[in-house]
Amino acid sequence: MSSMQFGIFTVGDVTPDPTTGRTPTEHERIKAMVAIARKAEEVGLDVFATGEHHNPPFVPSSPTTMLGYIAAQTDRIILSTSTTLITTNDPVKIAEDFAMLQHLAEGRVDLMMGRGNTGPVYPWFGQDIRQGIPLAIENYALLHQLWREDVVDWQGRFRTPLQSFTATPRPLDGVPPFVWHGSIRSPEIAEQAAYYGDGFFANNIFWPKEHFQKLIELYRARYAHYGHGTPEQAYVGLGGQVFMRKNSQDAVREFRPYFDNAPVYGHGPSLEEFTEQTPLTVGSPQEVIEKTLAFRESFGDYQRQLFLMDHAGLPLKTVLEQLDLLGEEVVPVLREEFAKGRPAEVPDGPTHAARVAAAAAGKTSEKTSEKTDEKVEVAK
Amino acid sequence: MTAFKLVVVSAGLSKPSSTRLLADRLAESTVRQLGATGRTVEVAVVELRDLATEMANNFVTGFPGAALREAVRAVTEADALIAVTPIFTASYSGLFKSFFDAIDHDALTGKPVLIAATGGTPRHSLALEHAVRPLFAYLRAVVVPTAVYAATDDWGAAGDRHTDGLPHRIDRAAGELAGLLAGRGPEAPGLPEQVVPFAEQLAALRV
């Protein structure tokens, strides 16, 4: 696999097609997500990631069930999440579910931790939203330990204690899945990712880039501080969302009614304003290539680029056509261009095989340093 | 000595507007009274009317456009704020509230603020006390005791036995703001953001 990873992530929303007024059923949407994942592998993408939601109009409440099914129908693509709710899921169940998935998928698994953006999910799962950050920190500390220590004694604030507990199955080859920490605004999460030497995914799709530059700078600086490598060796992932046709005007004409009516885009700024201020690109494959390549100038060389393709109620047929364009015309150019001038010390996108090899060579960045210094100041 | 940064937020809608007029009188009086103590002031005006579309977009998209971002930055970095709204339907205008909804809830903590309002009739003057003042109390701003309400009639009336005229009230409120500022130095620009080291975050949880 080439050094940078390209893939897609899906929210799993059931959204009416504004051009026909038709809303897919949950069943259709779930099967469409599977078809999209299979297509992603077919067109040569590296990653398929699904969201996790516990309220309509979203369907993916059970990501490892879906990813396990997709794993059985694919051979190569990495299966991931965008995100896994570290706040409201029991970390013990996350440890078990994803270790099981890791075995079934022969290691083609990683995951992205997130806190979720639907307030009532906290009380629905017996948690307090005001404890969002502490939950993310404590739950992940337990998850991290469960994957690395065979027998765990545990006591924390949010979960019943554990005595002599062993999460089963143990991670495949003794190497836990790689973890990304996703955040759109919290420096605490960037700090958490840096501390563990994990990846940091900035879901930059709806906000201007300046905001994420600060978070990513912080993550890179702290990654180095904790002794995992240089700032340039930190693992950064970015989002993006696109709609393409060979001809730019056709893309704009076709996507505009979807944009204007989409729950997340519509009824605010115009398509033109939105594309100017966010990573959304509506145009030709060349325009997508240019906009994506510019990410490197803002954020440095990075490891994973995920695109949101099945947005705004686009029908499955259209999404599959989009994936053809992405796989055939965009990603091969991006691979080539991103490889140019990429310093040798910048790590590749994380894979299970590489992590197993690194663990065997004893140079895994698993271990965190013991530095506990004074408050760190980062320019605002 | 470095100049104070005074930001004036006006939610007036017409051009010219009496809300902006009141805002300008308040700013002018504040600058004059600080000037008398040898202090200089840079005044910047944020006309919310010009940001109306960006504020609506901010609600829908969750991120501010460039002009709104700049206005929020100016208010956040100001040494003092003069906030003036027309009174609509017994309270601040929606436009006025929308702007402060777009500001981080810590952005005004400890900041000296002068509040003022305009209205068609003096009967709504207490909207400043029951609506505008609590808004800034929530934001933990330091609001000066005198809030200035200018009804349409005030622009053509002197004071009477019971109340001072508008110019006098403007000077009193501005004097209070100047007094609050006089004891302070201008804020250092770009205060660094504190990152709590992870070990401390873990320790706080006793994990």
Boltz contact constraints between the chains, C-beta under 6 A:
constraints:
  - contact:
      token1: [A, 134]
      token2: [B, 205]
      max_distance: 6.0
  - contact:
      token1: [A, 137]
      token2: [B, 201]
      max_distance: 6.0
  - contact:
      token1: [A, 138]
      token2: [B, 205]
      max_distance: 6.0
  - contact:
      token1: [A, 138]
      token2: [B, 207]
      max_distance: 6.0
  - contact:
      token1: [A, 141]
      token2: [B, 207]
      max_distance: 6.0
  - contact:
      token1: [A, 156]
      token2: [B, 207]
      max_distance: 6.0
  - contact:
      token1: [A, 157]
      token2: [B, 205]
      max_distance: 6.0
  - contact:
      token1: [A, 187]
      token2: [B, 195]
      max_distance: 6.0
  - contact:
      token1: [A, 191]
      token2: [B, 195]
      max_distance: 6.0
  - contact:
      token1: [A, 191]
      token2: [B, 198]
      max_distance: 6.0
  - contact:
      token1: [A, 195]
      token2: [B, 198]
      max_distance: 6.0
  - contact:
      token1: [A, 207]
      token2: [B, 63]
      max_distance: 6.0
  - contact:
      token1: [A, 267]
      token2: [B, 60]
      max_distance: 6.0
  - contact:
      token1: [A, 268]
      token2: [B, 57]
      max_distance: 6.0
  - contact:
      token1: [A, 268]
      token2: [B, 60]
      max_distance: 6.0
  - contact:
      token1: [A, 268]
      token2: [B, 61]
      max_distance: 6.0
  - contact:
      token1: [A, 269]
      token2: [B, 57]
      max_distance: 6.0
  - contact:
      token1: [A, 372]
      token2: [B, 199]
      max_distance: 6.0
  - contact:
      token1: [A, 375]
      token2: [B, 194]
      max_distance: 6.0
  - contact:
      token1: [A, 376]
      token2: [B, 195]
      max_distance: 6.0
  - contact:
      token1: [A, 377]
      token2: [B, 192]
      max_distance: 6.0
  - contact:
      token1: [A, 378]
      token2: [B, 193]
      max_distance: 6.0
  - contact:
      token1: [A, 378]
      token2: [B, 195]
      max_distance: 6.0
  - contact:
      token1: [A, 379]
      token2: [B, 192]
      max_distance: 6.0
  - contact:
      token1: [A, 380]
      token2: [B, 190]
      max_distance: 6.0
  - contact:
      token1: [A, 380]
      token2: [B, 193]
      max_distance: 6.0
